[in-house]
């Protein structure tokens, strides 16, 4: 667990998974305070992985004490912005100013049968992948007669994505060049679980903001669960 109050840059260890790299058999909570920023450079920004089937992974920023609509905490990575992988416990990412991925997702969340909640993030983006990529299906890996991996999926759990936006963004620091878009927007696979994107309790404050993507805006798939989507902005892809 950790509270971050300053700027964290890319690690010197070439084998690290991220600028912040946590591997555990229990739960983990990472919180970014008001002036905190994680810069993964060629690495993932924040990587948290647990073998626990019950304990939670939480990556969160901070709500401004004077203006509750403002969030603090910036995460970027050359691969994923955030990599959160659980063996079945819940995964929550919330209350951040921005999360940006490079070759990978802005937020990459995997939990085999646990719930996934992504909420209250001002902007999530990715250069070359989905801004948000979530999968809560149970995954079983076996080997065939050639000892090659055979992956089978079953079950699943609920996915909730509320009050986020996927904006156009500046990728080169040049004010005169046009902003660019994430390659894709939201990818959500819940198996037998439900998917709720911006429709939690019917509250307008939970609605999804603008989504600007080159290809998919929202790709939500459930095998028997409900899919509810509510947007308060434009989806352009």
PyMOL commands that set and color helices and strands:
alter all, ss='L'
color gray80, all
select helices_A, chain A and resi 200-202+204-206
alter helices_A, ss='H'
color red, helices_A
select strands_A, chain A and resi 2-4+7-8+18-24+28-32+37-39+44-50+57-60+62-63+71-72+74-76+82-86+91-101+107-111+116-126+130-135+138-143+149-154+159-164+184-189+195-197+211-212+218-221+227-229+235-236
alter strands_A, ss='S'
color yellow, strands_A
deselect
rebuild
show_as cartoon
